Amino acid sequence: MKGVTVKRVDKPTYEIDDEILQQFNEQKNIFGRVIYDNTAPFFYKWDYVNSEKMIENKKKGYSRVELARVIASWTLYNHFVGAFSDQKLDNEDTKLTEPQLSQYEIGDMVEFTKEVKDTALKFGASLVGICKLNRKWLYMINRHGKPIHIPKDYTHAIVMAIEMNDDIFNSPDWSAVTSGGISYSQMAFLSASVAQFIRHLGYKAISSGNDTALNIPLAIDAGLGELGRSGMLITPELGSKVRICKVFTDIPLIVDKQVDFSLQDYCRKCKLCIEACEVSAISCDIEPSYEIKSVSNNPGIKRWVVDVEKCYMFWLENGGGCSNCIAACPFSK
């Protein structure tokens, strides 16, 4: 955003209570609860549940064609089974055609870190940063109830943001939802490709989308942005008009400093995301706090908490997702 002063700082701008903060159970986030929380009003109700009703209403932006486009936009993310993997991707053909070389010897780590970032940008990242892996950001249990185990030698994370296209500003209609789906499918390609790049140099890599760990704090640790009132990562370059993926690796890459562009001061005054939210899910408190609204909020983090249950219930009513808060944010424009 023009006119914003961005400083590189030694500590992230978020505040946590180490005595309260624990690794989060992914089954407690809103999408995990859709499957496992039979007390939730949205139990087994996916976001397209009201899509037929929206089509019948003949509301602009909610046609049968636009619904097909939305679902198609998620194809790579939902169906590329190798996208998020801890193993080198092989099949009988590639085993025959790819050279099997010894581990690449890294001389200058600063130069090699630049090569990693350049590779991520070539593969479609809009922004990329490096951080040490804070294991408190790893999920303890995944969405399917299985413990998450990332070996100790995975010490660093390459965190990448993909810019969403400008259809996001049509939110909450289905063209905006398609913008998100396209970014998620690009995420599958990007994270898988960066992980394969590292594996072909003889090092370890685990590619990850929204799984395995919390994306926003990792992105903050990697110097991509700060946490906004909307509960979203806000970057100085692209606002919250981004989707995040990451790759965990055993290479001790050079880490980036965090950024501080006085976002909390801005969010105290702005409040446009509050006005844009159709169900008042975003806190209008003057100051951030440790308050939580539901079991889907991770305790021990100081922020403006979002009532994600209200948010998801609007998704159901809308027949698909909503990105009003992203579209309203001045940094996104």
Rosetta blueprint (number, residue, H / E / L):
1 M L
2 K L
3 G L
4 V L
5 T L
6 V L
7 K E
8 R E
9 V E
10 D L
11 K L
12 P L
13 T L
14 Y L
15 E E
16 I E
17 D L
18 D L
19 E L
20 I L
21 L L
22 Q L
23 Q L
24 F L
25 N E
26 E H
27 Q H
28 K H
29 N L
30 I H
31 F H
32 G H
33 R H
34 V H
35 I H
36 Y H
37 D L
38 N L
39 T L
40 A L
41 P L
42 F L
43 F L
44 Y L
45 K L
46 W L
47 D L
48 Y L
49 V L
50 N L
51 S H
52 E H
53 K H
54 M H
55 I H
56 E H
57 N L
58 K L
59 K L
60 K L
61 G L
62 Y L
63 S L
64 R H
65 V H
66 E H
67 L H
68 A H
69 R H
70 V H
71 I H
72 A H
73 S H
74 W L
75 T H
76 L H
77 Y H
78 N H
79 H H
80 F L
81 V L
82 G L
83 A L
84 F L
85 S L
86 D L
87 Q L
88 K L
89 L L
90 D L
91 N L
92 E H
93 D H
94 T H
95 K H
96 L H
97 T H
98 E L
99 P L
100 Q L
101 L L
102 S L
103 Q L
104 Y L
105 E L
106 I L
107 G L
108 D L
109 M H
110 V H
111 E H
112 F H
113 T H
114 K H
115 E H
116 V H
117 K H
118 D H
119 T H
120 A H
121 L H
122 K H
123 F L
124 G L
125 A L
126 S L
127 L E
128 V E
129 G E
130 I E
131 C E
132 K E
133 L L
134 N L
135 R H
136 K H
137 W H
138 L E
139 Y L
140 M L
141 I E
142 N L
143 R L
144 H L
145 G L
146 K L
147 P E
148 I L
149 H L
150 I L
151 P L
152 K L
153 D L
154 Y L
155 T L
156 H E
157 A E
158 I E
159 V E
160 M E
161 A E
162 I E
163 E E
164 M L
165 N L
166 D H
167 D H
168 I H
169 F H
170 N H
171 S L
172 P L
173 D L
174 W H
175 S H
176 A H
177 V H
178 T H
179 S H
180 G H
181 G H
182 I H
183 S H
184 Y H
185 S H
186 Q H
187 M H
188 A H
189 F H
190 L H
191 S H
192 A H
193 S H
194 V H
195 A H
196 Q H
197 F H
198 I H
199 R H
200 H L
201 L L
202 G L
203 Y L
204 K L
205 A E
206 I E
207 S E
208 S E
209 G L
210 N L
211 D L
212 T L
213 A E
214 L L
215 N H
216 I H
217 P H
218 L H
219 A H
220 I H
221 D H
222 A L
223 G L
224 L L
225 G L
226 E E
227 L E
228 G L
229 R L
230 S L
231 G L
232 M L
233 L E
234 I E
235 T E
236 P L
237 E L
238 L L
239 G E
240 S L
241 K L
242 V E
243 R E
244 I E
245 C E
246 K E
247 V E
248 F E
249 T E
250 D L
251 I L
252 P L
253 L L
254 I L
255 V L
256 D L
257 K L
258 Q E
259 V E
260 D E
261 F L
262 S L
263 L H
264 Q H
265 D H
266 Y H
267 C H
268 R H
269 K H
270 C H
271 K L
272 L H
273 C H
274 I H
275 E H
276 A H
277 C L
278 E L
279 V L
280 S L
281 A L
282 I E
283 S L
284 C L
285 D L
286 I L
287 E L
288 P L
289 S E
290 Y L
291 E L
292 I L
293 K L
294 S L
295 V L
296 S L
297 N L
298 N L
299 P L
300 G L
301 I E
302 K E
303 R E
304 W L
305 V L
306 V E
307 D L
308 V H
309 E H
310 K H
311 C H
312 Y H
313 M H
314 F H
315 W H
316 L H
317 E H
318 N H
319 G L
320 G L
321 G L
322 C L
323 S L
324 N H
325 C H
326 I H
327 A H
328 A H
329 C L
330 P H
331 F H
332 S H
333 K L
